């Protein structure tokens, strides 16, 4: 099992956006030092509570001060951009990261964003599928002409810059509806699920596995389970400190519940029309009791993760350390405790030996600080197998 962080971006009171991004880049450095394998950034548009219109720019900035950790866009929203540009920009990121880039794809969810771009959300799946096929052909470095329903492409020259990873950077998707799960399984693409109840994830994993093997792929773990997390010295302290910020973060399901009530989510998003109200209705105690979040001292946090790993065949656990507008020092303290006292308890289920740099486990004071001179061994993504064929960035 791999350890990933889904790095959310929420402005704090009495702070600037410049400071917010600076602290987010410091978070990436800390994540690498405590043994995290991957870090993901989301994409949102005209949303003051999540001001990240380009996860790719964050990846480019963070790549400069790290050596081992892998980066993922979670996700690039395909209906909003021309697929040739998406493919070329990803190739550039593959070079800037030295082959540490994972390509997260999605069709988008938030109705105001589709309205802002003038895109019909009902057509988002069709647009996603057409874009995906174009991206694959661009990455294969074919010369081709495409006249599709939504995009036209004439590629008659080499992909520049060329990819580092071969045959291409690993794909990731967010998939929770049956149609999305079956599509991801057809291509053997790892899928992430946010705030799924364990029984839902079990059902979806079985559906994915059935489709995965039906398409000739070996039955391999592909699920990344996303969980909010907070680690403190004791269970009581963790619960008390995290509660107000977790509930603030959980309000996102109230917003999607309102979109449902207002009839803004089209039929192709029926899963979220049902899921969002269910999640919004959960109390704090229900959220914790159902292992929807991971709160506690180091021992309890480790035991919760081990329990989830025992219940599900996980490719990875994607953790959200920044809950709402939680103060930076709380986030950094929680991450440091996770690296120092939780990761060692998880060695039996991790995909590689994790070395935590205990001399630098404290939060960094500047994003200009160089990464550790002796980083842990590289952990390339296993889908597709690329470690032996990656070449240095030009």
C-alpha positions in Angstrom: 0.0 0.0 0.0 1.2 3.5 -0.8 0.8 6.7 1.2 -0.4 9.7 -0.7 -1.5 13.2 0.4 -4.3 15.0 -1.3 -3.1 18.6 -0.6 -6.2 20.8 -0.3 -5.8 24.6 -0.6 -7.9 26.8 1.6 -7.2 30.5 2.5 -6.7 31.4 6.1 -8.0 34.6 7.8 -5.5 37.4 8.1 -3.2 35.7 5.5 -2.4 36.2 1.8 -2.7 33.9 -1.1 1.0 34.2 -1.6 1.6 32.9 2.0 -0.9 30.1 1.4 0.9 28.8 -1.7 4.3 29.2 0.1 3.1 27.1 3.0 1.6 24.5 0.6 5.0 24.1 -1.1 6.6 23.7 2.3 4.0 21.0 3.0 5.3 19.0 0.0 8.9 19.2 1.3 7.7 17.9 4.7 5.7 15.1 3.1 8.8 13.9 1.3 10.8 13.9 4.5 8.2 11.9 6.5 8.1 9.1 3.8 5.0 10.0 1.8 5.0 8.4 -1.7 2.8 10.8 -3.6 1.1 14.2 -3.3 -1.9 15.3 -5.3 -3.3 18.8 -6.1 -6.9 19.5 -7.1 -8.3 21.9 -9.8 -11.1 24.4 -9.1 -12.3 27.5 -10.8 -13.7 30.8 -9.4 -14.0 29.1 -6.0 -12.7 31.3 -3.2 -12.5 28.4 -0.7 -10.3 26.4 -3.1 -8.3 28.8 -5.3 -6.3 26.4 -7.5 -7.2 26.8 -11.2 -4.0 24.9 -12.2 -2.7 21.9 -10.2 0.0 21.7 -12.8 1.6 25.0 -11.8 1.8 23.7 -8.2 3.5 20.5 -9.4 6.0 22.5 -11.5 6.8 24.7 -8.5 7.1 21.8 -6.0 9.3 19.7 -8.2 12.2 22.0 -7.8 12.7 21.4 -4.1 12.0 17.6 -4.0 13.8 14.5 -5.2 11.7 11.4 -4.6 8.0 12.2 -4.0 5.7 11.6 -7.0 3.2 14.3 -8.1 -0.4 13.9 -9.3 -3.0 16.2 -10.7 -6.2 15.1 -9.0 -7.6 16.0 -11.3 -7.1 17.8 -14.6 -10.7 18.5 -15.6 -10.8 17.5 -19.3 -13.9 19.2 -20.5 -12.4 22.6 -19.7 -9.3 22.4 -21.9 -8.2 21.3 -25.3 -6.7 17.8 -25.1 -3.6 18.6 -27.2 -2.7 21.3 -24.7 -3.4 18.9 -21.8 -1.1 16.2 -23.3 1.7 18.6 -24.1 1.6 20.3 -20.7 1.7 16.8 -19.0 4.8 15.9 -21.1 6.5 19.1 -19.9 5.6 18.2 -16.3 7.0 14.7 -16.8 10.3 16.4 -17.7 10.2 19.0 -15.0 9.6 16.3 -12.3 12.2 13.9 -13.8 9.6 11.2 -14.4 7.7 11.7 -11.2 4.4 12.7 -12.7 1.0 10.9 -12.5 -1.8 12.1 -14.8 -5.0 12.4 -12.8 -8.0 12.9 -15.1 -11.7 13.8 -14.3 -14.8 15.2 -16.0 -15.6 17.7 -13.3 -18.4 17.9 -10.7 -19.1 21.5 -9.5 -21.9 23.0 -11.6 -20.8 26.7 -11.3 -17.5 25.8 -13.0 -19.3 24.4 -16.1 -21.4 27.5 -16.2 -18.3 29.7 -16.0 -16.7 28.0 -19.0 -20.0 27.7 -20.9 -19.7 23.9 -21.0 -22.8 21.7 -20.9 -22.2 19.5 -17.8 -24.6 16.8 -19.3 -22.0 16.3 -22.0 -19.0 16.0 -19.7 -18.6 12.3 -20.0 -18.6 12.4 -23.8 -16.1 15.2 -23.7 -13.9 13.3 -21.2 -13.8 10.1 -23.3 -13.0 12.0 -26.5 -10.3 13.9 -24.8 -8.8 10.8 -23.2 -8.4 9.1 -26.6 -6.7 12.2 -28.1 -4.3 12.4 -25.1 -3.3 8.8 -25.6 -2.6 9.3 -29.3 -0.6 12.4 -28.7 1.5 10.5 -26.1 2.0 7.6 -28.5 3.5 10.3 -30.7 1.3 9.4 -33.7 0.8 11.8 -36.5 -3.0 12.0 -37.0 -5.9 14.2 -37.8 -8.9 14.1 -35.5 -12.3 15.7 -36.3 -14.4 14.8 -33.3 -17.7 16.0 -31.8 -15.9 18.4 -29.5 -12.3 18.9 -30.6 -10.2 19.0 -33.8 -6.5 18.1 -33.7 -4.0 18.0 -36.5 -0.7 16.5 -35.2 2.0 16.3 -37.9 5.1 16.8 -35.8 6.8 15.0 -32.8 5.5 15.5 -29.3 7.8 18.2 -27.8 9.1 17.8 -25.2 9.0 14.0 -25.4 7.8 11.9 -22.4 10.3 10.7 -19.8 8.2 7.8 -18.6 7.5 4.9 -21.0 5.1 4.1 -22.4 3.6 7.2 -20.7 3.0 8.7 -17.2 0.5 6.6 -15.1 -3.1 7.6 -15.2 -5.3 8.2 -12.2 -9.0 8.8 -12.1 -11.7 9.6 -9.5 -14.4 7.0 -10.0 -17.4 6.2 -7.8 -20.3 5.6 -10.3 -20.7 2.2 -11.9 -20.0 3.6 -15.4 -16.8 5.3 -14.3 -15.6 2.2 -12.5 -16.2 0.0 -15.5 -14.4 2.4 -17.7 -11.4 2.7 -15.4 -11.2 -1.1 -15.1 -11.3 -1.5 -18.9 -8.0 0.3 -19.0 -6.7 -1.0 -15.7 -6.4 2.6 -14.4 -6.1 3.2 -10.6 -9.1 4.9 -9.1 -9.6 7.1 -6.1 -12.7 7.4 -4.0 -13.4 10.3 -1.6 -15.4 9.7 1.6 -16.7 6.3 0.5 -18.1 4.2 3.3 -16.1 0.9 3.6 -19.0 -1.2 2.4 -19.4 1.0 -0.7 -15.7 0.7 -1.4 -15.9 -3.1 -1.1 -18.7 -3.2 -3.5 -17.0 -0.9 -6.0 -13.8 -2.8 -5.7 -15.6 -6.1 -6.5 -17.2 -4.5 -9.5 -13.9 -3.0 -10.7 -12.1 -6.4 -10.3 -14.8 -8.2 -12.3 -14.4 -5.7 -15.2 -10.7 -5.6 -14.8 -10.3 -9.4 -15.3 -13.0 -9.5 -18.0 -10.8 -7.2 -20.1 -7.7 -9.4 -19.6 -5.9 -7.6 -16.9 -4.5 -9.4 -13.8 -6.6 -8.9 -10.6 -4.4 -6.2 -9.1 -5.3 -3.7 -6.4 -6.1 -0.3 -7.9 -8.2 1.5 -5.2 -6.9 4.7 -3.5 -9.1 5.4 -0.5 -9.2 9.0 0.5 -9.5 9.8 4.2 -9.3 13.0 6.3 -6.7 12.5 9.0 -5.4 14.3 12.1 -2.8 12.9 14.5 -2.2 14.3 18.0 -0.4 13.1 21.2 -3.6 11.5 22.5 -6.9 10.3 21.1 -8.8 12.8 23.2 -6.7 15.7 22.1 -7.0 14.7 18.4 -10.7 14.6 18.5 -11.1 17.9 20.3 -8.6 19.7 18.2 -9.8 18.4 14.8 -13.6 18.5 15.4 -14.3 22.2 14.4 -12.0 22.0 11.3 -13.4 18.7 10.2 -16.9 19.9 10.4 -15.9 23.0 8.4 -14.4 20.8 5.8 -17.4 18.5 5.7 -19.6 21.5 4.7 -18.5 20.7 1.1 -21.2 18.0 1.1 -23.8 20.6 2.1 -22.8 22.6 -1.0 -23.3 19.6 -3.3 -26.5 18.7 -1.5 -27.8 22.2 -2.4 -26.7 21.7 -6.0 -28.8 18.6 -6.0 -31.9 20.3 -4.4 -31.6 23.1 -7.0 -31.6 20.6 -9.8 -28.1 21.7 -11.0 -26.5 18.2 -11.1 -27.6 16.4 -14.4 -28.7 12.8 -14.6 -25.2 11.5 -15.4 -24.2 12.6 -11.9 -27.0 10.6 -10.2 -24.4 9.0 -7.8 -23.5 12.3 -6.3 -27.2 13.4 -6.1 -27.6 10.5 -3.7 -24.2 10.5 -2.0 -23.8 14.1 -1.1 -27.0 14.4 1.0 -26.1 11.1 2.8 -22.7 12.4 3.7 -24.0 15.8 4.7 -26.5 14.2 7.1 -23.8 12.3 9.0 -22.9 13.6 12.5 -19.3 14.0 13.8 -19.7 10.8 15.8 -21.0 8.9 12.8 -18.2 10.1 10.6 -15.6 8.9 13.1 -17.4 5.6 14.0 -17.6 4.6 10.3 -13.8 5.2 9.8 -14.7 8.0 7.4 -11.9 10.0 9.0 -8.8 8.9 10.9 -8.4 10.7 14.2 -6.3 9.9 17.3 -3.0 9.4 18.8 -0.3 7.5 16.8 -1.4 4.1 17.9 -5.1 4.6 17.2 -4.3 6.1 13.8 -2.1 3.2 12.8 -4.6 0.7 14.0 -7.4 2.4 12.0 -5.2 2.4 8.8 -4.3 -1.3 9.4 -8.0 -2.1 9.8 -8.9 -0.3 6.5 -6.1 -2.1 4.8 -7.4 -5.4 6.1 -11.0 -4.7 5.0 -10.0 -3.5 1.5 -7.4 -4.4 -1.1 -5.8 -1.0 -1.3 -3.3 0.3 -3.8 -2.9 3.4 -1.6 -4.3 5.5 1.1 -4.8 9.2 0.1 -4.8 11.4 3.2 -6.2 14.9 3.6 -4.2 16.5 6.5 -5.5 20.1 6.0 -9.0 20.1 7.3 -10.8 23.3 6.3 -8.8 26.4 7.5 -6.9 24.4 10.1 -3.9 26.5 11.2 -0.6 25.6 9.5 1.2 24.7 12.7 -1.5 22.1 13.5 -1.2 20.6 10.1 2.5 20.4 10.3 2.5 18.9 13.8 0.0 16.2 12.7 2.1 15.4 9.6 5.3 15.2 11.7 3.7 12.8 14.2 2.4 10.7 11.4 5.9 10.3 10.0 7.7 9.8 13.3 5.2 7.5 15.1 2.6 6.2 12.6 4.7 5.2 9.6 6.9 2.8 11.5 3.8 0.9 12.7 2.7 0.5 9.1 5.8 -1.1 7.6 4.1 -4.5 7.2 1.6 -3.0 4.6 3.7 -0.4 2.8 5.1 -1.1 -0.7 8.6 -0.2 0.2 10.9 0.4 3.1 10.2 3.9 4.4 13.0 6.0 5.8 11.9 9.0 7.8 14.4 11.7 8.2 13.9 12.3 11.9 16.5 15.2 12.0 14.3 17.2 9.7 10.8 16.0 10.6 9.9 19.4 11.9 8.1 21.8 9.5 10.5 23.7 7.2 10.9 27.4 7.6 11.4 28.2 4.0 10.6 26.6 0.6 14.1 27.5 -0.4 15.5 24.8 1.9 17.1 22.0 -0.1 15.6 18.6 0.1 17.4 15.9 2.1 20.7 14.8 0.5 19.9 11.2 1.2 16.3 10.7 0.2 14.5 7.3 0.6 14.7 5.0 -2.4 12.5 6.0 -5.3 9.0 4.5 -5.5 7.8 4.7 -9.1 4.2 4.0 -9.8 3.5 0.4 -10.8 0.9 1.1 -13.5 2.1 1.0 -16.1 5.6 -0.5 -15.2 8.0 2.3 -16.0 10.9 2.1 -13.6 13.3 0.3 -15.9 12.5 2.5 -18.9 12.4 6.0 -17.5 15.1 8.3 -18.9 16.4 11.6 -17.6 14.7 14.8 -18.4 16.4 16.7 -21.2 
